[in-house]
């Protein structure tokens, strides 16, 4: 087979350098499938994947997000969440025409290696992926996705992985007694992970900390009307908060000025400082000595694995599905779908997200 396709190559050492490249489909090896991507999302989370493409020790053994879809030394292939249809199969248990939700490269097509396939889907068994977090290697049949409704289809790649991260952060806070905090400051509050966190905390029964969404001044009014957070403030107003209140910070963006302002203002009353993402990839991350607690990195795959071990996979899936369905009842009023088509549109969407110009109220869906 010699069908032409496309992919986007990104310089591992300079993520601003990205280009479209042509690809020719090679014959499949036994156990492989070729899928054509139907749609995928472009969010700030993808920029975090690029920033942490090759950090030492993120996944152990010096592996990072580039290792999912590119060999060492080759240009990076950005991971994206989306839907794909099997175009060709040399694997048992997976047939052409079947559709799967999962983790793909930003490209027209992908070749996956099928581990044991079951009713719900399969796990990719490409050798370089077997030591990476398993949550990223699972491909789920659309027909068996727990919590899936056809009306929510476009929101799955936009929100599902980010909502899950937010839900897991909320779960960790509850598990840790909210770190003794009476209020939780959530930076980059218009981000989709932050919205998932705020929504999940608001659903808790009984006493809970107040949630304070922090965003740029231009977004305060719109974000306040969404009802996700108890309060919304501008970054410029951090110093107006009560410095004596027991506080926790959840940082989605890695903006060093915001991190330092919060740590300096609250000092010893800051009970936890949790870093989640790095969408402000070119801003200093607040490294160095800071007043208050050490910063903690939140790693969603690790938290997922803990809860699966605690509750069992079935119970974990049911908990997530129930929360997701509740969120899907409000998601359409929070985010509109911004649909893009084709290779050039995919590259433009990446550059737009990288620049920070993307509209936080829109969810970009690319159809290759």
C-alpha positions in Angstrom: 0.0 0.0 0.0 1.4 3.4 -0.9 -1.2 5.9 0.2 0.1 9.4 1.0 -0.7 11.0 4.3 0.6 13.8 6.5 2.0 14.4 10.0 3.4 17.3 11.9 7.0 17.1 13.1 8.1 19.3 16.0 11.6 20.1 17.1 12.1 18.4 20.4 14.4 21.2 21.6 12.4 24.1 20.2 8.6 23.5 20.2 8.0 26.6 18.2 9.5 24.8 15.2 6.8 22.7 13.6 6.2 21.6 10.0 3.9 19.5 7.9 5.5 16.4 6.4 4.2 13.9 3.9 4.0 10.3 4.8 3.6 7.1 2.8 1.8 4.2 4.4 4.2 1.2 4.8 2.9 -2.4 4.9 1.6 -3.5 8.3 3.5 -6.0 10.4 1.6 -8.9 12.0 -0.4 -7.5 15.0 -0.6 -4.0 13.7 -3.5 -1.8 12.7 -3.6 1.3 10.6 -6.2 3.9 11.8 -7.4 7.1 10.1 -8.0 9.9 12.5 -11.6 11.1 12.4 -11.1 14.0 14.8 -8.9 15.2 17.7 -8.8 18.1 20.1 -6.1 20.8 20.4 -6.0 22.2 24.0 -3.5 23.8 26.4 -2.9 20.2 27.6 -1.2 19.4 24.3 1.2 22.3 24.9 2.1 20.7 28.3 2.8 17.4 26.4 5.2 19.3 24.1 6.9 21.1 27.0 7.4 17.8 28.8 8.2 15.8 25.7 11.6 14.7 26.9 12.3 15.7 30.5 14.7 13.5 32.4 12.8 11.0 34.5 9.2 12.1 34.0 8.1 8.6 33.3 11.3 7.0 34.5 14.3 6.0 32.3 14.4 9.5 30.8 11.1 9.0 28.9 8.6 11.7 28.0 5.6 12.4 25.8 7.7 12.3 22.6 8.3 8.6 23.3 4.7 7.6 22.5 4.9 8.3 18.7 8.5 9.0 17.7 11.7 7.1 18.0 14.7 8.7 20.0 16.4 11.3 17.9 13.5 11.7 15.5 11.4 14.9 15.4 8.6 14.9 18.0 5.1 13.8 17.2 2.6 15.6 19.4 0.1 13.3 21.2 -3.6 14.3 20.9 -6.8 12.7 22.2 -9.4 11.8 19.6 -11.3 9.3 17.6 -10.1 7.1 14.8 -11.4 4.4 12.5 -9.5 1.3 11.6 -8.6 1.4 7.9 -6.5 -1.8 7.7 -5.8 -4.6 10.2 -3.2 -7.3 10.5 -4.3 -8.0 14.1 -6.7 -10.5 15.6 -9.7 -9.1 17.3 -9.7 -5.7 15.5 -11.5 -5.3 12.2 -11.5 -2.5 9.6 -14.3 -0.1 10.2 -14.2 -0.2 14.0 -13.9 3.1 15.8 -11.7 3.8 18.9 -11.2 6.6 21.3 -7.7 7.2 22.6 -4.2 8.8 22.3 -2.9 9.4 18.8 -0.2 11.4 17.0 -1.2 14.7 15.4 -1.4 13.2 11.9 -3.8 11.9 9.3 -3.1 8.2 10.3 -1.4 6.1 12.9 -0.1 2.6 13.1 -0.7 0.9 16.4 0.4 -2.5 17.7 -2.5 -4.5 19.2 -2.0 -6.2 22.5 -4.7 -8.7 23.5 -8.0 -7.3 22.2 -11.2 -7.6 24.2 -14.8 -6.4 24.0 -13.8 -2.9 25.3 -10.8 -2.4 23.1 -7.1 -3.0 23.2 -3.8 -1.8 24.7 -1.0 -0.7 22.4 2.0 -3.1 22.7 4.6 -1.1 20.7 7.8 -1.9 22.6 8.8 1.7 23.4 5.3 2.3 24.8 5.1 -0.7 27.2 7.0 1.2 30.0 5.0 4.3 29.6 1.8 5.0 31.7 -0.8 2.5 30.7 -3.7 5.0 30.8 -2.2 6.5 27.6 -2.0 3.2 25.8 -5.6 2.1 26.0 -7.8 2.3 22.9 -11.5 2.0 23.7 -14.3 1.0 21.3 -16.7 3.8 20.9 -19.7 1.5 21.4 -18.4 0.4 24.9 -17.2 3.8 26.2 -18.6 4.2 29.7 -20.6 7.4 30.0 -20.6 8.0 26.2 -23.5 9.7 24.6 -23.6 10.5 20.9 -24.6 14.1 21.6 -21.4 14.6 23.6 -19.1 13.1 20.9 -17.1 16.3 20.2 -16.6 17.1 23.9 -14.8 13.8 24.5 -11.4 14.8 23.0 -11.8 18.4 24.2 -12.8 17.7 27.8 -12.6 14.1 28.8 -8.8 13.8 29.6 -8.8 17.3 31.1 -12.0 16.7 33.1 -10.5 13.4 34.4 -7.4 15.3 35.6 -9.5 17.9 37.3 -11.7 15.2 38.9 -8.6 13.4 40.1 -7.2 16.5 41.7 -10.5 17.1 43.5 -10.4 13.5 44.7 -6.9 13.9 46.0 -7.9 17.1 47.9 -10.8 15.3 49.6 -8.5 12.3 50.3 -6.0 14.6 52.0 -8.5 16.5 54.1 -8.0 19.5 51.7 -4.5 19.9 53.1 -6.2 21.8 55.9 -7.1 24.7 53.6 -10.3 26.8 53.8 -9.9 28.1 50.3 -8.4 26.7 47.1 -6.9 29.1 44.6 -7.1 27.8 41.0 -4.8 29.5 38.6 -5.6 29.6 34.9 -9.2 29.2 35.9 -10.6 29.4 32.4 -8.6 26.3 31.4 -10.5 23.1 30.9 -8.7 21.2 33.6 -9.4 23.9 36.1 -13.1 23.9 35.1 -13.2 20.2 35.7 -11.6 20.7 39.1 -14.0 23.5 40.1 -17.0 21.5 39.0 -15.9 18.4 40.8 -15.3 20.3 44.1 -18.7 22.0 43.8 -20.4 18.6 43.6 -19.0 17.4 46.9 -21.5 16.8 49.7 -21.0 18.5 53.1 -18.4 21.2 54.1 -15.7 22.0 51.6 -13.2 24.8 50.9 -14.2 27.8 48.9 -12.9 27.8 45.4 -11.4 30.9 44.0 -10.8 31.0 40.3 -7.9 33.2 39.2 -7.7 34.5 35.6 -6.7 37.5 33.6 -8.8 40.7 34.1 -10.4 40.4 30.7 -11.9 37.0 31.6 -13.2 37.6 35.1 -16.7 38.7 34.2 -17.4 35.9 31.8 -15.9 33.2 34.0 -17.9 34.5 37.0 -21.2 34.0 35.2 -20.4 30.3 34.6 -21.0 29.4 38.2 -18.0 26.9 38.3 -16.2 28.7 41.2 -17.4 30.3 44.3 -15.4 33.4 43.4 -13.4 34.6 40.4 -10.6 37.2 40.8 -8.0 38.7 38.5 -4.3 37.9 39.0 -3.8 41.6 39.9 -6.1 41.1 42.9 -4.2 38.3 44.7 -2.9 40.7 47.3 -6.5 41.7 48.3 -7.1 38.2 49.6 -7.0 37.5 53.3 -3.3 36.5 53.9 -4.3 34.8 57.2 -6.7 32.3 55.5 -5.5 28.7 55.3 -5.0 28.4 51.5 -4.0 25.9 48.8 -2.9 26.7 45.3 -3.5 24.6 42.2 -1.4 25.9 39.3 -2.4 24.9 35.8 -0.1 27.2 33.8 3.3 27.5 35.4 3.4 31.3 35.4 6.2 32.1 37.8 4.9 35.6 38.6 1.6 34.2 39.8 3.2 31.4 41.8 5.6 33.8 43.5 2.8 36.2 44.3 0.7 33.6 46.0 3.6 32.0 47.9 4.8 35.5 49.1 1.3 36.7 50.1 0.2 33.7 52.1 3.6 32.4 53.4 3.1 29.8 56.1 -0.7 29.9 55.6 -0.2 28.3 52.2 -0.8 24.7 53.0 -0.2 23.1 49.6 1.1 24.3 46.2 0.3 21.8 43.4 1.6 22.2 39.9 -0.5 20.5 37.1 0.4 21.9 33.7 2.7 24.2 31.8 0.5 26.0 29.3 2.5 29.2 30.0 5.5 27.3 28.6 7.7 30.3 28.0 7.1 31.9 31.5 9.5 31.2 34.4 8.0 28.5 36.5 8.6 30.0 39.9 11.6 27.8 40.6 14.0 28.8 43.4 13.3 29.5 47.0 9.7 30.4 47.8 8.0 31.2 51.1 5.6 28.5 52.2 5.4 24.8 51.2 7.4 23.0 48.5 5.6 22.7 45.2 4.2 19.3 44.4 3.7 17.9 40.9 0.3 16.3 40.2 0.5 13.3 37.9 -2.9 12.2 36.7 -1.8 8.7 35.5 -0.4 7.9 38.9 -3.5 9.1 40.7 -5.6 7.0 38.4 -3.6 3.9 39.1 -3.9 4.5 42.8 -7.7 4.8 42.7 -8.0 1.7 40.4 -5.9 -0.2 43.0 -8.1 1.2 45.8 -11.5 0.6 44.2 -11.0 -1.8 41.3 -11.2 -0.8 37.7 -14.9 -1.3 37.3 -15.8 0.9 40.3 -13.3 3.5 39.2 -14.9 3.6 35.7 -18.3 4.0 37.2 -17.3 6.9 39.4 -15.7 8.7 36.5 -18.6 8.0 34.2 -21.2 9.4 36.7 -19.2 12.6 37.2 -18.6 12.9 33.4 -22.3 12.6 32.6 -23.1 15.3 35.2 -20.5 17.6 33.6 -21.8 16.9 30.1 -25.1 18.4 31.2 -23.4 21.8 31.6 -20.4 21.6 29.1 -22.2 22.9 26.1 -23.0 26.2 27.8 -19.3 26.5 28.8 -17.6 25.8 25.5 -18.6 26.0 21.9 -17.1 23.7 19.2 -14.6 25.3 16.9 -14.2 22.8 14.1 -11.1 22.9 11.8 -10.4 20.7 8.8 -7.2 19.5 7.1 -3.5 19.4 7.7 -2.9 23.2 7.4 -5.6 23.8 9.9 -4.1 21.3 12.3 -0.7 23.1 12.2 -2.4 26.5 12.6 -4.3 25.2 15.6 -1.1 24.0 17.3 0.6 27.4 16.6 -2.4 29.3 17.9 -2.5 27.3 21.1 1.3 27.7 21.6 1.0 31.4 21.2 -1.7 31.7 23.9 -4.1 33.4 21.5 -6.7 30.6 21.6 -10.2 31.5 22.9 -10.7 29.7 26.2 -14.5 29.5 25.6 -13.9 27.5 22.4 -13.0 23.9 22.0 -10.9 23.3 18.9 -11.7 20.0 17.1 -9.6 19.1 14.1 -10.9 16.8 11.4 -7.8 15.6 9.4 
